[in-house]
Amino acid sequence: MAKKIPLYPKHPERVCWGCDRYCQAGSLSCGNGSDRTPHPIEMLGEDWLEYGDWGFDAQTDTTAAAQSTPR
């Protein structure tokens, strides 16, 4: 089962969001390209949930919002 992505992480720039490993930006262990994958909040801003179809209902998905950024 895939890990749920935090909706509003505190420091999204510190993590690669390209797979379920959530590697630190300085040590990409999965080989998912040569650069880290940014979190949608970095590209679209704080209101990123309003754009596109993300495959979940942000109004009722409180478990993902409660998660903090992995270390």
mmCIF file as Biopython writes it, N, C-alpha, C and O atoms, coordinates in Angstrom:
data_model
#
loop_
_atom_site.group_PDB
_atom_site.id
_atom_site.type_symbol
_atom_site.label_atom_id
_atom_site.label_alt_id
_atom_site.label_comp_id
_atom_site.label_asym_id
_atom_site.label_entity_id
_atom_site.label_seq_id
_atom_site.pdbx_PDB_ins_code
_atom_site.Cartn_x
_atom_site.Cartn_y
_atom_site.Cartn_z
_atom_site.occupancy
_atom_site.B_iso_or_equiv
_atom_site.auth_seq_id
_atom_site.auth_asym_id
_atom_site.pdbx_PDB_model_num
ATOM 1   N N  . MET A ? 1  ? 0.832   -1.172 0.000   1.0 0.0 1  A 1 
ATOM 2   C CA . MET A ? 1  ? 0.000   0.000  0.000   1.0 0.0 1  A 1 
ATOM 3   C C  . MET A ? 1  ? 0.883   1.244  0.000   1.0 0.0 1  A 1 
ATOM 4   O O  . MET A ? 1  ? 1.867   1.309  0.736   1.0 0.0 1  A 1 
ATOM 5   N N  . ALA A ? 2  ? 0.543   2.202  -0.800  1.0 0.0 2  A 1 
ATOM 6   C CA . ALA A ? 2  ? 1.330   3.421  -0.923  1.0 0.0 2  A 1 
ATOM 7   C C  . ALA A ? 2  ? 1.122   4.322  0.295   1.0 0.0 2  A 1 
ATOM 8   O O  . ALA A ? 2  ? 0.037   4.377  0.873   1.0 0.0 2  A 1 
ATOM 9   N N  . LYS A ? 3  ? 2.196   5.025  0.665   1.0 0.0 3  A 1 
ATOM 10  C CA . LYS A ? 3  ? 2.084   5.990  1.758   1.0 0.0 3  A 1 
ATOM 11  C C  . LYS A ? 3  ? 1.264   7.179  1.285   1.0 0.0 3  A 1 
ATOM 12  O O  . LYS A ? 3  ? 1.282   7.525  0.104   1.0 0.0 3  A 1 
ATOM 13  N N  . LYS A ? 4  ? 0.551   7.798  2.206   1.0 0.0 4  A 1 
ATOM 14  C CA . LYS A ? 4  ? -0.225  8.986  1.871   1.0 0.0 4  A 1 
ATOM 15  C C  . LYS A ? 4  ? 0.703   10.194 1.898   1.0 0.0 4  A 1 
ATOM 16  O O  . LYS A ? 4  ? 1.548   10.320 2.784   1.0 0.0 4  A 1 
ATOM 17  N N  . ILE A ? 5  ? 0.540   11.070 0.933   1.0 0.0 5  A 1 
ATOM 18  C CA . ILE A ? 5  ? 1.353   12.272 0.851   1.0 0.0 5  A 1 
ATOM 19  C C  . ILE A ? 5  ? 0.782   13.323 1.800   1.0 0.0 5  A 1 
ATOM 20  O O  . ILE A ? 5  ? -0.428  13.551 1.798   1.0 0.0 5  A 1 
ATOM 21  N N  . PRO A ? 6  ? 1.618   13.965 2.605   1.0 0.0 6  A 1 
ATOM 22  C CA . PRO A ? 6  ? 1.113   15.038 3.470   1.0 0.0 6  A 1 
ATOM 23  C C  . PRO A ? 6  ? 0.613   16.196 2.608   1.0 0.0 6  A 1 
ATOM 24  O O  . PRO A ? 6  ? 1.273   16.577 1.641   1.0 0.0 6  A 1 
ATOM 25  N N  . LEU A ? 7  ? -0.536  16.751 2.948   1.0 0.0 7  A 1 
ATOM 26  C CA . LEU A ? 7  ? -1.111  17.821 2.142   1.0 0.0 7  A 1 
ATOM 27  C C  . LEU A ? 7  ? -0.372  19.136 2.310   1.0 0.0 7  A 1 
ATOM 28  O O  . LEU A ? 7  ? -0.231  19.889 1.347   1.0 0.0 7  A 1 
ATOM 29  N N  . TYR A ? 8  ? 0.098   19.424 3.503   1.0 0.0 8  A 1 
ATOM 30  C CA . TYR A ? 8  ? 0.793   20.680 3.771   1.0 0.0 8  A 1 
ATOM 31  C C  . TYR A ? 8  ? 2.049   20.412 4.608   1.0 0.0 8  A 1 
ATOM 32  O O  . TYR A ? 8  ? 2.063   20.705 5.803   1.0 0.0 8  A 1 
ATOM 33  N N  . PRO A ? 9  ? 3.113   19.854 3.990   1.0 0.0 9  A 1 
ATOM 34  C CA . PRO A ? 9  ? 4.336   19.573 4.748   1.0 0.0 9  A 1 
ATOM 35  C C  . PRO A ? 9  ? 5.034   20.865 5.164   1.0 0.0 9  A 1 
ATOM 36  O O  . PRO A ? 9  ? 4.932   21.880 4.475   1.0 0.0 9  A 1 
ATOM 37  N N  . LYS A ? 10 ? 5.743   20.824 6.294   1.0 0.0 10 A 1 
ATOM 38  C CA . LYS A ? 10 ? 6.421   22.017 6.804   1.0 0.0 10 A 1 
ATOM 39  C C  . LYS A ? 10 ? 7.587   22.441 5.920   1.0 0.0 10 A 1 
ATOM 40  O O  . LYS A ? 10 ? 7.748   23.630 5.646   1.0 0.0 10 A 1 
ATOM 41  N N  . HIS A ? 11 ? 8.404   21.488 5.467   1.0 0.0 11 A 1 
ATOM 42  C CA . HIS A ? 11 ? 9.573   21.781 4.631   1.0 0.0 11 A 1 
ATOM 43  C C  . HIS A ? 11 ? 9.594   20.846 3.420   1.0 0.0 11 A 1 
ATOM 44  O O  . HIS A ? 11 ? 10.373  19.892 3.397   1.0 0.0 11 A 1 
ATOM 45  N N  . PRO A ? 12 ? 8.754   21.102 2.415   1.0 0.0 12 A 1 
ATOM 46  C CA . PRO A ? 12 ? 8.692   20.184 1.269   1.0 0.0 12 A 1 
ATOM 47  C C  . PRO A ? 12 ? 9.980   20.149 0.453   1.0 0.0 12 A 1 
ATOM 48  O O  . PRO A ? 12 ? 10.221  19.181 -0.268  1.0 0.0 12 A 1 
ATOM 49  N N  . GLU A ? 13 ? 10.802  21.177 0.550   1.0 0.0 13 A 1 
ATOM 50  C CA . GLU A ? 13 ? 12.040  21.236 -0.224  1.0 0.0 13 A 1 
ATOM 51  C C  . GLU A ? 13 ? 13.103  20.273 0.286   1.0 0.0 13 A 1 
ATOM 52  O O  . GLU A ? 13 ? 14.112  20.067 -0.389  1.0 0.0 13 A 1 
ATOM 53  N N  . ARG A ? 14 ? 12.908  19.687 1.442   1.0 0.0 14 A 1 
ATOM 54  C CA . ARG A ? 14 ? 13.895  18.780 2.024   1.0 0.0 14 A 1 
ATOM 55  C C  . ARG A ? 14 ? 13.705  17.329 1.613   1.0 0.0 14 A 1 
ATOM 56  O O  . ARG A ? 14 ? 14.539  16.482 1.933   1.0 0.0 14 A 1 
ATOM 57  N N  . VAL A ? 15 ? 12.609  17.029 0.902   1.0 0.0 15 A 1 
ATOM 58  C CA . VAL A ? 15 ? 12.250  15.639 0.601   1.0 0.0 15 A 1 
ATOM 59  C C  . VAL A ? 15 ? 11.992  15.481 -0.890  1.0 0.0 15 A 1 
ATOM 60  O O  . VAL A ? 15 ? 11.483  16.394 -1.541  1.0 0.0 15 A 1 
ATOM 61  N N  . CYS A ? 16 ? 12.351  14.308 -1.433  1.0 0.0 16 A 1 
ATOM 62  C CA . CYS A ? 16 ? 11.983  13.955 -2.804  1.0 0.0 16 A 1 
ATOM 63  C C  . CYS A ? 16 ? 10.638  13.241 -2.719  1.0 0.0 16 A 1 
ATOM 64  O O  . CYS A ? 16 ? 10.497  12.268 -1.980  1.0 0.0 16 A 1 
ATOM 65  N N  . TRP A ? 17 ? 9.664   13.715 -3.463  1.0 0.0 17 A 1 
ATOM 66  C CA . TRP A ? 17 ? 8.305   13.183 -3.401  1.0 0.0 17 A 1 
ATOM 67  C C  . TRP A ? 17 ? 8.003   12.225 -4.549  1.0 0.0 17 A 1 
ATOM 68  O O  . TRP A ? 17 ? 6.833   11.965 -4.829  1.0 0.0 17 A 1 
ATOM 69  N N  . GLY A ? 18 ? 9.032   11.689 -5.227  1.0 0.0 18 A 1 
ATOM 70  C CA . GLY A ? 18 ? 8.850   10.877 -6.416  1.0 0.0 18 A 1 
ATOM 71  C C  . GLY A ? 18 ? 8.410   9.448  -6.191  1.0 0.0 18 A 1 
ATOM 72  O O  . GLY A ? 18 ? 7.912   8.813  -7.120  1.0 0.0 18 A 1 
ATOM 73  N N  . CYS A ? 19 ? 8.576   8.916  -4.988  1.0 0.0 19 A 1 
ATOM 74  C CA . CYS A ? 19 ? 8.157   7.542  -4.707  1.0 0.0 19 A 1 
ATOM 75  C C  . CYS A ? 19 ? 7.766   7.438  -3.236  1.0 0.0 19 A 1 
ATOM 76  O O  . CYS A ? 19 ? 7.701   8.451  -2.538  1.0 0.0 19 A 1 
ATOM 77  N N  . ASP A ? 20 ? 7.507   6.233  -2.765  1.0 0.0 20 A 1 
ATOM 78  C CA . ASP A ? 20 ? 7.070   6.027  -1.386  1.0 0.0 20 A 1 
ATOM 79  C C  . ASP A ? 20 ? 8.210   6.084  -0.372  1.0 0.0 20 A 1 
ATOM 80  O O  . ASP A ? 20 ? 7.964   5.984  0.830   1.0 0.0 20 A 1 
ATOM 81  N N  . ARG A ? 21 ? 9.431   6.241  -0.826  1.0 0.0 21 A 1 
ATOM 82  C CA . ARG A ? 21 ? 10.561  6.279  0.109   1.0 0.0 21 A 1 
ATOM 83  C C  . ARG A ? 21 ? 10.729  7.640  0.767   1.0 0.0 21 A 1 
ATOM 84  O O  . ARG A ? 21 ? 11.231  7.722  1.888   1.0 0.0 21 A 1 
ATOM 85  N N  . TYR A ? 22 ? 10.321  8.701  0.097   1.0 0.0 22 A 1 
ATOM 86  C CA . TYR A ? 22 ? 10.472  10.073 0.608   1.0 0.0 22 A 1 
ATOM 87  C C  . TYR A ? 22 ? 11.905  10.321 1.077   1.0 0.0 22 A 1 
ATOM 88  O O  . TYR A ? 22 ? 12.131  10.702 2.226   1.0 0.0 22 A 1 
ATOM 89  N N  . CYS A ? 23 ? 12.865  10.104 0.185   1.0 0.0 23 A 1 
ATOM 90  C CA . CYS A ? 23 ? 14.284  10.289 0.502   1.0 0.0 23 A 1 
ATOM 91  C C  . CYS A ? 23 ? 14.591  11.751 0.780   1.0 0.0 23 A 1 
ATOM 92  O O  . CYS A ? 23 ? 13.890  12.643 0.302   1.0 0.0 23 A 1 
ATOM 93  N N  . GLN A ? 24 ? 15.636  11.993 1.551   1.0 0.0 24 A 1 
ATOM 94  C CA . GLN A ? 24 ? 16.103  13.348 1.760   1.0 0.0 24 A 1 
ATOM 95  C C  . GLN A ? 24 ? 16.642  13.874 0.436   1.0 0.0 24 A 1 
ATOM 96  O O  . GLN A ? 24 ? 17.149  13.106 -0.381  1.0 0.0 24 A 1 
ATOM 97  N N  . ALA A ? 25 ? 16.534  15.169 0.226   1.0 0.0 25 A 1 
ATOM 98  C CA . ALA A ? 25 ? 16.929  15.774 -1.047  1.0 0.0 25 A 1 
ATOM 99  C C  . ALA A ? 25 ? 18.396  15.536 -1.370  1.0 0.0 25 A 1 
ATOM 100 O O  . ALA A ? 25 ? 18.757  15.491 -2.546  1.0 0.0 25 A 1 
ATOM 101 N N  . GLY A ? 26 ? 19.250  15.384 -0.369  1.0 0.0 26 A 1 
ATOM 102 C CA . GLY A ? 26 ? 20.677  15.184 -0.599  1.0 0.0 26 A 1 
ATOM 103 C C  . GLY A ? 26 ? 21.083  13.744 -0.826  1.0 0.0 26 A 1 
ATOM 104 O O  . GLY A ? 26 ? 22.216  13.497 -1.240  1.0 0.0 26 A 1 
ATOM 105 N N  . SER A ? 27 ? 20.215  12.789 -0.576  1.0 0.0 27 A 1 
ATOM 106 C CA . SER A ? 27 ? 20.573  11.379 -0.737  1.0 0.0 27 A 1 
ATOM 107 C C  . SER A ? 27 ? 19.432  10.610 -1.393  1.0 0.0 27 A 1 
ATOM 108 O O  . SER A ? 27 ? 18.672  9.916  -0.717  1.0 0.0 27 A 1 
ATOM 109 N N  . LEU A ? 28 ? 19.317  10.736 -2.695  1.0 0.0 28 A 1 
ATOM 110 C CA . LEU A ? 28 ? 18.251  10.055 -3.435  1.0 0.0 28 A 1 
ATOM 111 C C  . LEU A ? 28 ? 18.658  8.607  -3.675  1.0 0.0 28 A 1 
ATOM 112 O O  . LEU A ? 28 ? 19.517  8.334  -4.515  1.0 0.0 28 A 1 
ATOM 113 N N  . SER A ? 29 ? 18.054  7.685  -2.950  1.0 0.0 29 A 1 
ATOM 114 C CA . SER A ? 29 ? 18.453  6.291  -3.029  1.0 0.0 29 A 1 
ATOM 115 C C  . SER A ? 29 ? 17.666  5.472  -4.040  1.0 0.0 29 A 1 
ATOM 116 O O  . SER A ? 29 ? 18.080  4.362  -4.374  1.0 0.0 29 A 1 
ATOM 117 N N  . CYS A ? 30 ? 16.550  5.981  -4.534  1.0 0.0 30 A 1 
ATOM 118 C CA . CYS A ? 30 ? 15.723  5.172  -5.429  1.0 0.0 30 A 1 
ATOM 119 C C  . CYS A ? 30 ? 16.161  5.262  -6.887  1.0 0.0 30 A 1 
ATOM 120 O O  . CYS A ? 30 ? 15.746  4.433  -7.696  1.0 0.0 30 A 1 
ATOM 121 N N  . GLY A ? 31 ? 16.978  6.235  -7.242  1.0 0.0 31 A 1 
ATOM 122 C CA . GLY A ? 31 ? 17.396  6.383  -8.620  1.0 0.0 31 A 1 
ATOM 123 C C  . GLY A ? 31 ? 16.305  6.940  -9.508  1.0 0.0 31 A 1 
ATOM 124 O O  . GLY A ? 31 ? 16.309  6.701  -10.715 1.0 0.0 31 A 1 
ATOM 125 N N  . ASN A ? 32 ? 15.378  7.673  -8.938  1.0 0.0 32 A 1 
ATOM 126 C CA . ASN A ? 32 ? 14.252  8.243  -9.664  1.0 0.0 32 A 1 
ATOM 127 C C  . ASN A ? 32 ? 14.680  9.530  -10.363 1.0 0.0 32 A 1 
ATOM 128 O O  . ASN A ? 32 ? 14.187  10.613 -10.047 1.0 0.0 32 A 1 
ATOM 129 N N  . GLY A ? 33 ? 15.594  9.401  -11.306 1.0 0.0 33 A 1 
ATOM 130 C CA . GLY A ? 33 ? 16.091  10.575 -12.010 1.0 0.0 33 A 1 
ATOM 131 C C  . GLY A ? 33 ? 17.280  11.184 -11.292 1.0 0.0 33 A 1 
ATOM 132 O O  . GLY A ? 33 ? 17.725  10.658 -10.271 1.0 0.0 33 A 1 
ATOM 133 N N  . SER A ? 34 ? 17.788  12.264 -11.803 1.0 0.0 34 A 1 
ATOM 134 C CA . SER A ? 34 ? 18.961  12.886 -11.196 1.0 0.0 34 A 1 
ATOM 135 C C  . SER A ? 34 ? 18.599  14.047 -10.292 1.0 0.0 34 A 1 
ATOM 136 O O  . SER A ? 34 ? 19.471  14.620 -9.639  1.0 0.0 34 A 1 
ATOM 137 N N  . ASP A ? 35 ? 17.334  14.399 -10.245 1.0 0.0 35 A 1 
ATOM 138 C CA . ASP A ? 35 ? 16.859  15.513 -9.442  1.0 0.0 35 A 1 
ATOM 139 C C  . ASP A ? 35 ? 15.702  15.043 -8.583  1.0 0.0 35 A 1 
ATOM 140 O O  . ASP A ? 35 ? 15.056  14.044 -8.902  1.0 0.0 35 A 1 
ATOM 141 N N  . ARG A ? 36 ? 15.435  15.745 -7.509  1.0 0.0 36 A 1 
ATOM 142 C CA . ARG A ? 36 ? 14.319  15.352 -6.655  1.0 0.0 36 A 1 
ATOM 143 C C  . ARG A ? 36 ? 12.997  15.789 -7.276  1.0 0.0 36 A 1 
ATOM 144 O O  . ARG A ? 36 ? 12.947  16.767 -8.023  1.0 0.0 36 A 1 
ATOM 145 N N  . THR A ? 37 ? 11.933  15.062 -6.966  1.0 0.0 37 A 1 
ATOM 146 C CA . THR A ? 37 ? 10.597  15.402 -7.446  1.0 0.0 37 A 1 
ATOM 147 C C  . THR A ? 37 ? 9.972   16.358 -6.439  1.0 0.0 37 A 1 
ATOM 148 O O  . THR A ? 37 ? 9.875   16.019 -5.260  1.0 0.0 37 A 1 
ATOM 149 N N  . PRO A ? 38 ? 9.545   17.548 -6.868  1.0 0.0 38 A 1 
ATOM 150 C CA . PRO A ? 38 ? 8.967   18.510 -5.918  1.0 0.0 38 A 1 
ATOM 151 C C  . PRO A ? 38 ? 7.551   18.136 -5.498  1.0 0.0 38 A 1 
ATOM 152 O O  . PRO A ? 38 ? 6.841   17.431 -6.215  1.0 0.0 38 A 1 
ATOM 153 N N  . HIS A ? 39 ? 7.159   18.613 -4.340  1.0 0.0 39 A 1 
ATOM 154 C CA . HIS A ? 39 ? 5.793   18.451 -3.838  1.0 0.0 39 A 1 
ATOM 155 C C  . HIS A ? 39 ? 4.907   19.429 -4.616  1.0 0.0 39 A 1 
ATOM 156 O O  . HIS A ? 39 ? 5.386   20.500 -4.987  1.0 0.0 39 A 1 
ATOM 157 N N  . PRO A ? 40 ? 3.647   19.108 -4.877  1.0 0.0 40 A 1 
ATOM 158 C CA . PRO A ? 40 ? 2.767   20.027 -5.611  1.0 0.0 40 A 1 
ATOM 159 C C  . PRO A ? 40 ? 2.650   21.415 -4.980  1.0 0.0 40 A 1 
ATOM 160 O O  . PRO A ? 40 ? 2.423   22.395 -5.688  1.0 0.0 40 A 1 
ATOM 161 N N  . ILE A ? 41 ? 2.801   21.509 -3.669  1.0 0.0 41 A 1 
ATOM 162 C CA . ILE A ? 41 ? 2.697   22.806 -3.009  1.0 0.0 41 A 1 
ATOM 163 C C  . ILE A ? 41 ? 3.832   23.739 -3.440  1.0 0.0 41 A 1 
ATOM 164 O O  . ILE A ? 41 ? 3.676   24.959 -3.409  1.0 0.0 41 A 1 
ATOM 165 N N  . GLU A ? 42 ? 4.982   23.164 -3.847  1.0 0.0 42 A 1 
ATOM 166 C CA . GLU A ? 42 ? 6.112   23.969 -4.308  1.0 0.0 42 A 1 
ATOM 167 C C  . GLU A ? 42 ? 5.865   24.561 -5.685  1.0 0.0 42 A 1 
ATOM 168 O O  . GLU A ? 42 ? 6.355   25.647 -5.994  1.0 0.0 42 A 1 
ATOM 169 N N  . MET A ? 43 ? 5.120   23.863 -6.503  1.0 0.0 43 A 1 
ATOM 170 C CA . MET A ? 43 ? 4.877   24.316 -7.866  1.0 0.0 43 A 1 
ATOM 171 C C  . MET A ? 43 ? 3.614   25.155 -7.995  1.0 0.0 43 A 1 
ATOM 172 O O  . MET A ? 43 ? 3.580   26.113 -8.767  1.0 0.0 43 A 1 
ATOM 173 N N  . LEU A ? 44 ? 2.569   24.798 -7.238  1.0 0.0 44 A 1 
ATOM 174 C CA . LEU A ? 44 ? 1.269   25.448 -7.399  1.0 0.0 44 A 1 
ATOM 175 C C  . LEU A ? 44 ? 0.887   26.376 -6.254  1.0 0.0 44 A 1 
ATOM 176 O O  . LEU A ? 44 ? -0.085  27.122 -6.367  1.0 0.0 44 A 1 
ATOM 177 N N  . GLY A ? 45 ? 1.632   26.345 -5.155  1.0 0.0 45 A 1 
ATOM 178 C CA . GLY A ? 45 ? 1.332   27.213 -4.027  1.0 0.0 45 A 1 
ATOM 179 C C  . GLY A ? 45 ? 0.435   26.559 -2.990  1.0 0.0 45 A 1 
ATOM 180 O O  . GLY A ? 45 ? 0.072   25.388 -3.103  1.0 0.0 45 A 1 
ATOM 181 N N  . GLU A ? 46 ? 0.084   27.350 -1.967  1.0 0.0 46 A 1 
ATOM 182 C CA . GLU A ? 46 ? -0.694  26.845 -0.841  1.0 0.0 46 A 1 
ATOM 183 C C  . GLU A ? 46 ? -2.069  26.305 -1.233  1.0 0.0 46 A 1 
ATOM 184 O O  . GLU A ? 46 ? -2.612  25.443 -0.542  1.0 0.0 46 A 1 
ATOM 185 N N  . ASP A ? 47 ? -2.638  26.801 -2.333  1.0 0.0 47 A 1 
ATOM 186 C CA . ASP A ? 47 ? -3.963  26.353 -2.766  1.0 0.0 47 A 1 
ATOM 187 C C  . ASP A ? 47 ? -3.884  25.275 -3.850  1.0 0.0 47 A 1 
ATOM 188 O O  . ASP A ? 47 ? -4.743  25.210 -4.730  1.0 0.0 47 A 1 
ATOM 189 N N  . TRP A ? 48 ? -2.858  24.439 -3.785  1.0 0.0 48 A 1 
ATOM 190 C CA . TRP A ? 48 ? -2.618  23.436 -4.818  1.0 0.0 48 A 1 
ATOM 191 C C  . TRP A ? 48 ? -3.736  22.413 -4.946  1.0 0.0 48 A 1 
ATOM 192 O O  . TRP A ? 48 ? -3.901  21.817 -6.010  1.0 0.0 48 A 1 
ATOM 193 N N  . LEU A ? 49 ? -4.503  22.197 -3.891  1.0 0.0 49 A 1 
ATOM 194 C CA . LEU A ? 49 ? -5.587  21.207 -3.946  1.0 0.0 49 A 1 
ATOM 195 C C  . LEU A ? 49 ? -6.719  21.637 -4.868  1.0 0.0 49 A 1 
ATOM 196 O O  . LEU A ? 49 ? -7.507  20.800 -5.307  1.0 0.0 49 A 1 
ATOM 197 N N  . GLU A ? 50 ? -6.813  22.927 -5.166  1.0 0.0 50 A 1 
ATOM 198 C CA . GLU A ? 50 ? -7.882  23.435 -6.021  1.0 0.0 50 A 1 
ATOM 199 C C  . GLU A ? 50 ? -7.642  23.145 -7.499  1.0 0.0 50 A 1 
ATOM 200 O O  . GLU A ? 50 ? -8.568  23.238 -8.304  1.0 0.0 50 A 1 
ATOM 201 N N  . TYR A ? 51 ? -6.407  22.795 -7.866  1.0 0.0 51 A 1 
ATOM 202 C CA . TYR A ? 51 ? -6.060  22.553 -9.263  1.0 0.0 51 A 1 
ATOM 203 C C  . TYR A ? 51 ? -6.048  21.060 -9.567  1.0 0.0 51 A 1 
ATOM 204 O O  . TYR A ? 51 ? -5.449  20.281 -8.825  1.0 0.0 51 A 1 
ATOM 205 N N  . GLY A ? 52 ? -6.695  20.659 -10.638 1.0 0.0 52 A 1 
ATOM 206 C CA . GLY A ? 52 ? -6.617  19.289 -11.118 1.0 0.0 52 A 1 
ATOM 207 C C  . GLY A ? 52 ? -7.415  18.282 -10.311 1.0 0.0 52 A 1 
ATOM 208 O O  . GLY A ? 52 ? -8.049  18.622 -9.312  1.0 0.0 52 A 1 
ATOM 209 N N  . ASP A ? 53 ? -7.373  17.041 -10.760 1.0 0.0 53 A 1 
ATOM 210 C CA . ASP A ? 53 ? -8.050  15.933 -10.113 1.0 0.0 53 A 1 
ATOM 211 C C  . ASP A ? 53 ? -6.990  15.067 -9.445  1.0 0.0 53 A 1 
ATOM 212 O O  . ASP A ? 53 ? -6.247  14.366 -10.133 1.0 0.0 53 A 1 
ATOM 213 N N  . TRP A ? 54 ? -6.906  15.101 -8.139  1.0 0.0 54 A 1 
ATOM 214 C CA . TRP A ? 54 ? -5.857  14.406 -7.404  1.0 0.0 54 A 1 
ATOM 215 C C  . TRP A ? 54 ? -6.258  12.994 -7.001  1.0 0.0 54 A 1 
ATOM 216 O O  . TRP A ? 54 ? -5.436  12.261 -6.450  1.0 0.0 54 A 1 
ATOM 217 N N  . GLY A ? 55 ? -7.484  12.599 -7.258  1.0 0.0 55 A 1 
ATOM 218 C CA . GLY A ? 55 ? -7.900  11.238 -6.958  1.0 0.0 55 A 1 
ATOM 219 C C  . GLY A ? 55 ? -8.367  11.037 -5.527  1.0 0.0 55 A 1 
ATOM 220 O O  . GLY A ? 55 ? -8.551  9.896  -5.102  1.0 0.0 55 A 1 
ATOM 221 N N  . PHE A ? 56 ? -8.567  12.117 -4.764  1.0 0.0 56 A 1 
ATOM 222 C CA . PHE A ? 56 ? -9.109  12.007 -3.423  1.0 0.0 56 A 1 
ATOM 223 C C  . PHE A ? 56 ? -9.862  13.290 -3.093  1.0 0.0 56 A 1 
ATOM 224 O O  . PHE A ? 56 ? -9.667  14.327 -3.727  1.0 0.0 56 A 1 
ATOM 225 N N  . ASP A ? 57 ? -10.717 13.196 -2.096  1.0 0.0 57 A 1 
ATOM 226 C CA . ASP A ? 57 ? -11.491 14.361 -1.677  1.0 0.0 57 A 1 
ATOM 227 C C  . ASP A ? 57 ? -10.767 15.036 -0.525  1.0 0.0 57 A 1 
ATOM 228 O O  . ASP A ? 57 ? -10.724 14.492 0.578   1.0 0.0 57 A 1 
ATOM 229 N N  . ALA A ? 58 ? -10.202 16.200 -0.759  1.0 0.0 58 A 1 
ATOM 230 C CA . ALA A ? 58 ? -9.407  16.897 0.249   1.0 0.0 58 A 1 
ATOM 231 C C  . ALA A ? 58 ? -10.242 17.316 1.448   1.0 0.0 58 A 1 
ATOM 232 O O  . ALA A ? 58 ? -9.701  17.494 2.539   1.0 0.0 58 A 1 
ATOM 233 N N  . GLN A ? 59 ? -11.533 17.476 1.272   1.0 0.0 59 A 1 
ATOM 234 C CA . GLN A ? 59 ? -12.401 17.896 2.378   1.0 0.0 59 A 1 
ATOM 235 C C  . GLN A ? 59 ? -12.555 16.798 3.421   1.0 0.0 59 A 1 
ATOM 236 O O  . GLN A ? 59 ? -12.696 17.099 4.607   1.0 0.0 59 A 1 
ATOM 237 N N  . THR A ? 60 ? -12.531 15.528 3.009   1.0 0.0 60 A 1 
ATOM 238 C CA . THR A ? 60 ? -12.757 14.430 3.940   1.0 0.0 60 A 1 
ATOM 239 C C  . THR A ? 60 ? -11.490 13.660 4.273   1.0 0.0 60 A 1 
ATOM 240 O O  . THR A ? 60 ? -11.510 12.830 5.181   1.0 0.0 60 A 1 
ATOM 241 N N  . ASP A ? 61 ? -10.394 13.902 3.576   1.0 0.0 61 A 1 
ATOM 242 C CA . ASP A ? 61 ? -9.160  13.162 3.817   1.0 0.0 61 A 1 
ATOM 243 C C  . ASP A ? 61 ? -8.352  13.840 4.920   1.0 0.0 61 A 1 
ATOM 244 O O  . ASP A ? 61 ? -7.391  14.556 4.638   1.0 0.0 61 A 1 
ATOM 245 N N  . THR A ? 62 ? -8.735  13.617 6.166   1.0 0.0 62 A 1 
ATOM 246 C CA . THR A ? 62 ? -8.062  14.257 7.292   1.0 0.0 62 A 1 
ATOM 247 C C  . THR A ? 62 ? -6.828  13.499 7.740   1.0 0.0 62 A 1 
ATOM 248 O O  . THR A ? 62 ? -5.972  14.076 8.412   1.0 0.0 62 A 1 
ATOM 249 N N  . THR A ? 63 ? -6.706  12.220 7.391   1.0 0.0 63 A 1 
ATOM 250 C CA . THR A ? 63 ? -5.544  11.443 7.817   1.0 0.0 63 A 1 
ATOM 251 C C  . THR A ? 63 ? -4.286  11.935 7.128   1.0 0.0 63 A 1 
ATOM 252 O O  . THR A ? 63 ? -3.234  11.998 7.764   1.0 0.0 63 A 1 
ATOM 253 N N  . ALA A ? 64 ? -4.352  12.284 5.863   1.0 0.0 64 A 1 
ATOM 254 C CA . ALA A ? 64 ? -3.170  12.780 5.157   1.0 0.0 64 A 1 
ATOM 255 C C  . ALA A ? 64 ? -2.784  14.163 5.651   1.0 0.0 64 A 1 
ATOM 256 O O  . ALA A ? 64 ? -1.599  14.493 5.676   1.0 0.0 64 A 1 
ATOM 257 N N  . ALA A ? 65 ? -3.738  14.967 6.037   1.0 0.0 65 A 1 
ATOM 258 C CA . ALA A ? 65 ? -3.444  16.312 6.532   1.0 0.0 65 A 1 
ATOM 259 C C  . ALA A ? 65 ? -2.783  16.254 7.899   1.0 0.0 65 A 1 
ATOM 260 O O  . ALA A ? 65 ? -2.033  17.159 8.263   1.0 0.0 65 A 1 
ATOM 261 N N  . ALA A ? 66 ? -3.050  15.214 8.650   1.0 0.0 66 A 1 
ATOM 262 C CA . ALA A ? 66 ? -2.496  15.105 9.996   1.0 0.0 66 A 1 
ATOM 263 C C  . ALA A ? 66 ? -1.052  14.602 9.998   1.0 0.0 66 A 1 
ATOM 264 O O  . ALA A ? 66 ? -0.349  14.746 10.998  1.0 0.0 66 A 1 
ATOM 265 N N  . GLN A ? 67 ? -0.608  14.018 8.895   1.0 0.0 67 A 1 
ATOM 266 C CA . GLN A ? 67 ? 0.746   13.491 8.828   1.0 0.0 67 A 1 
ATOM 267 C C  . GLN A ? 67 ? 1.747   14.638 8.764   1.0 0.0 67 A 1 
ATOM 268 O O  . GLN A ? 67 ? 1.459   15.693 8.199   1.0 0.0 67 A 1 
ATOM 269 N N  . SER A ? 68 ? 2.914   14.426 9.343   1.0 0.0 68 A 1 
ATOM 270 C CA . SER A ? 68 ? 3.971   15.429 9.248   1.0 0.0 68 A 1 
ATOM 271 C C  . SER A ? 68 ? 5.008   14.954 8.252   1.0 0.0 68 A 1 
ATOM 272 O O  . SER A ? 68 ? 4.962   13.810 7.799   1.0 0.0 68 A 1 
ATOM 273 N N  . THR A ? 69 ? 5.934   15.818 7.912   1.0 0.0 69 A 1 
ATOM 274 C CA . THR A ? 69 ? 6.986   15.498 6.962   1.0 0.0 69 A 1 
ATOM 275 C C  . THR A ? 69 ? 7.907   14.443 7.555   1.0 0.0 69 A 1 
ATOM 276 O O  . THR A ? 69 ? 8.370   14.606 8.684   1.0 0.0 69 A 1 
ATOM 277 N N  . PRO A ? 70 ? 8.194   13.343 6.813   1.0 0.0 70 A 1 
ATOM 278 C CA . PRO A ? 70 ? 9.112   12.320 7.304   1.0 0.0 70 A 1 
ATOM 279 C C  . PRO A ? 70 ? 10.531  12.862 7.403   1.0 0.0 70 A 1 
ATOM 280 O O  . PRO A ? 70 ? 10.914  13.773 6.669   1.0 0.0 70 A 1 
ATOM 281 N N  . ARG A ? 71 ? 11.285  12.301 8.300   1.0 0.0 71 A 1 
ATOM 282 C CA . ARG A ? 71 ? 12.678  12.755 8.478   1.0 0.0 71 A 1 
ATOM 283 C C  . ARG A ? 71 ? 13.627  11.936 7.698   1.0 0.0 71 A 1 
ATOM 284 O O  . ARG A ? 71 ? 14.832  12.184 7.737   1.0 0.0 71 A 1 
#
